[in-house]
Amino acid sequence: MEEKKSQLRVLELYSGIGGMHFALQKLNIDFKVVLAVDINPLANQIYNENFGKIAKHYDISTLTKEQLDALRCDLWTLSPSCQPYTRLGKQQGHADPRAAAFLHVLEILPTCSYKPKFIFIENVFGFETSWTAEKCREVLKASGYVFHEVLLSPFQIGIPNSRLRWYGLARLKRDEIENSWNPKLSFPDKAETIRPINNYLDKEVNMEKHSVPVDILQKYGHQLDIVKPSDTHSCCFTRGYTHLVQGSGSVLQMSDHEDIKKAFLENRYDLCLRYFTVREIARIMGFPEEFTWQASGASDKAMYRLLGNSINIHVVSALQKELLMN
Ligand SMILES: C[S@@+](CC[C@H](N)C(=O)[O-])C[C@H]1O[C@@H](n2cnc3c(N)ncnc32)[C@H](O)[C@@H]1O
């Protein structure tokens, strides 16, 4: 079939379970993800279960200029490994071997004959002060891009979840004299209305499977971030959800009237506290109801890991709109 000239050709690097692809789908634009690249076979399987045979198993640090040129992509999306830059990690930055693939992309971008018109990058809060971020700014500037950076969390656009991330939006200069780009991002500092968590919950949940075990409550109950369905906030869900206690995501208190602190003091643990289901977290992160992983056979634990690594689709889509359409 003949390719339409106006169709945006996309290369999705570090594609995981396809957060960037889902975000683009929300924009109602004519696009085609030509290739998605990830080294995680399960993530690729789930990507392909949702989008067809697009995701391929490649180590990004082996991609060549020739391969990238041949793809002729107008948009590259990248969400490089965040472990080198996370607050809780060793913060080895560019010295961490997991940073190598992104540095490789930064090295070959200037040599490419077919440079993408747009580049969209996502990483953790803290990346922006790293040596890698500085390198990224330098390379993009030298390669003819204007670049805009923003820190944004889903609650700023009305979603009851915090996931503060750094986003880099780059676009090829329109002419030689264009030096900077300050898009007017139309996000309020704080959303006036945040939809309560109950909008994202499953109608029926197997409490036996999802209850927080009593031994966890006994040992770590006071460290849990406990929210109610009527609340308008929850903590960032990370890849450690359900097996790490602190800072890995909130748990839900289904009995609205119980005073949890008092109950812990009285050594009572029959509190109807449960973990969010995989689908509920996917919903909060903006994955559509059609998002599927069943054919891959992925366990809940594997899905929590993959979602913890993924992106908030609402936020990314809003930023992609600024990059591509304004
Ligand atoms: C932060 S996650 C990105 C998740 C993705 N945006 C999503 O929506 O699921 C980083 C991804 O990069 C992949 N990755 C890390 N190093 C890689 C490399 N050298 N080559 C290809 N993929 C890599 C990991 O397997 C992981 O899926």
The ligand as an SDF file (V2000), in Angstrom:
LIG
                    3D

 27 29  0  0  0  0  0  0  0  0999 V2000
   11.5920    3.2760   31.7020 C   0  0  0  0  0  0  0  0  0  0  0  0
   11.2560    1.8130   30.8480 S   0  0  0  0  0  0  0  0  0  0  0  0
   10.3250    2.4350   29.4960 C   0  0  0  0  0  0  0  0  0  0  0  0
    8.9450    1.9360   29.4770 C   0  0  0  0  0  0  0  0  0  0  0  0
    8.0680    2.2870   28.3150 C   0  0  0  0  0  0  0  0  0  0  0  0
    8.0440    3.6760   27.9410 N   0  0  0  0  0  0  0  0  0  0  0  0
    6.6570    1.8020   28.6200 C   0  0  0  0  0  0  0  0  0  0  0  0
    5.7040    2.5260   28.3850 O   0  0  0  0  0  0  0  0  0  0  0  0
    6.5260    0.6830   29.1260 O   0  0  0  0  0  0  0  0  0  0  0  0
   12.7990    1.4570   30.0950 C   0  0  0  0  0  0  0  0  0  0  0  0
   12.7560    0.2920   29.1290 C   0  0  0  0  0  0  0  0  0  0  0  0
   13.9970    0.2570   28.4490 O   0  0  0  0  0  0  0  0  0  0  0  0
   14.3650   -1.0790   28.2170 C   0  0  0  0  0  0  0  0  0  0  0  0
   15.8260   -1.0550   27.9990 N   0  0  0  0  0  0  0  0  0  0  0  0
   16.7820   -0.7670   28.8960 C   0  0  0  0  0  0  0  0  0  0  0  0
   17.9980   -0.7980   28.3230 N   0  0  0  0  0  0  0  0  0  0  0  0
   17.8050   -1.1080   27.0070 C   0  0  0  0  0  0  0  0  0  0  0  0
   18.6750   -1.2880   25.8950 C   0  0  0  0  0  0  0  0  0  0  0  0
   20.0050   -1.1770   26.0230 N   0  0  0  0  0  0  0  0  0  0  0  0
   18.1390   -1.6040   24.7120 N   0  0  0  0  0  0  0  0  0  0  0  0
   16.7980   -1.7480   24.5730 C   0  0  0  0  0  0  0  0  0  0  0  0
   15.9290   -1.5750   25.5920 N   0  0  0  0  0  0  0  0  0  0  0  0
   16.4120   -1.2570   26.7970 C   0  0  0  0  0  0  0  0  0  0  0  0
   13.8880   -1.8260   29.4560 C   0  0  0  0  0  0  0  0  0  0  0  0
   13.6810   -3.1880   29.1720 O   0  0  0  0  0  0  0  0  0  0  0  0
   12.5830   -1.0740   29.7750 C   0  0  0  0  0  0  0  0  0  0  0  0
   11.4820   -1.7140   29.1850 O   0  0  0  0  0  0  0  0  0  0  0  0
  1  2  1  0
  2  3  1  0
  2 10  1  0
  3  4  1  0
  4  5  1  0
  5  6  1  0
  5  7  1  0
  7  8  2  0
  7  9  1  0
 10 11  1  0
 11 12  1  0
 11 26  1  0
 12 13  1  0
 13 14  1  0
 13 24  1  0
 14 15  1  0
 14 23  1  0
 15 16  2  0
 16 17  1  0
 17 18  1  0
 17 23  2  0
 18 19  1  0
 18 20  2  0
 20 21  1  0
 21 22  2  0
 22 23  1  0
 24 25  1  0
 24 26  1  0
 26 27  1  0
M  CHG  2   2   1   9  -1
M  END
$$$$
